[in-house]
């Protein structure tokens, strides 16, 4: 068993976002994302379901064409193939993302 701390080594990148895999187990990937306020919005359409929690900061997402403003503590479930993008974030916004990949054995 390994123990970690979400806030360790959580320096903010100069621009863009940093993605750190905290756990990869079977078809589950847990990721910490640290965002700077200088991001270039990119659309994501993923093959896996994703549940994301904004741990600290603020952000605006576009989810399938609808803008959603998030504050610390807000979370959202993004079913597979849902188009989404991060439009803006506060400097040092921290996310916890859980990716549930399709089970290849089924």
N, C-alpha and C positions, 0 to 999 in steps of 0.2 A: 504494500500500500504506500502510495506517495502522497505527501501533503504539500500544498502550495498556497500562495496568497495571491489573490486577484490583482492586488495593487503593487506587488513587487515588479521591478523592471518595467514600469508603466510609463516611461518617458514618451512625450508627445513628439511625433515626427514633425519636421519643419513644414512639410506639405503632404497632402494625401492622407492615407490611412495605413496603419500597420496591423497585420493579422497574425495572431499568435495562437497556435493550436495548443490547448491546455489538456485535451483528452481526445484520443481516437480509439474507439472500442467498438468492434463489430461494425454496425452500420450507423453509429453515432459519432459525430465530431463536435466537440465543444471548443469554441473559439473566443478569444478576447480580441476586440477591435478597438484601437485607439485612433481617434480622428483629430486632425488639425482643423483649423478653421479655413484653411486653403485647400479645398478639394475640387476636383473636376468631376462633375456628375457623370456616372457611367451606368447604363441600364444593365440590370442582371435579370436573366431568365434561367433559373436553376432547375436541375433535374431532381433535386431533393427538397423536402419540406424544410422550412426554417422557422424557428421561434427565436425572436431577438428581444432582449431587454436592454433599455438604455439605463445603465448603472449611474452615470453622472453626466451632466451637461444637458444640452438641448439640441434638437435636430429637426429638420423637415424632410420627410420622405415623400416620394411620389409612388403610390401603389396602384398599379393598373389605371393610371391617369388621374387619380384622386390624391390631392396633397393632404398630408397628415402631419401636424406639429406634435412633437414629442418632448416631454420633459423627463428628468430623472425619475425612474420608477415605472415609466410606461413600457409596455411590451406589446408585441404584435406577432401574430402567426401568419406566415407567408406560405401557402400551399405550393407545392412544386409547380413550376411553369408560370407563376405569377410574375409579370413584369414589375420591377421595382427599381428605384434609384434613390440615393441619398442626395438631396438638393443642397443642403447646407447643414453645418454643425458648428457648435461652439468649440473653441480651442480646448482640447483635452477631453472631448466627449469620449466616454468609455462604454462599450457595448459588450454584452455576453450573448453569443449566438450559439444555438443548438441546431445542428444540421442532422436531419434524419434521412439517410440515403436509402434508396430502394434496396430491399433485401434480395440479393442475387440468388439465394437458395430457393425462393418461391416461384 
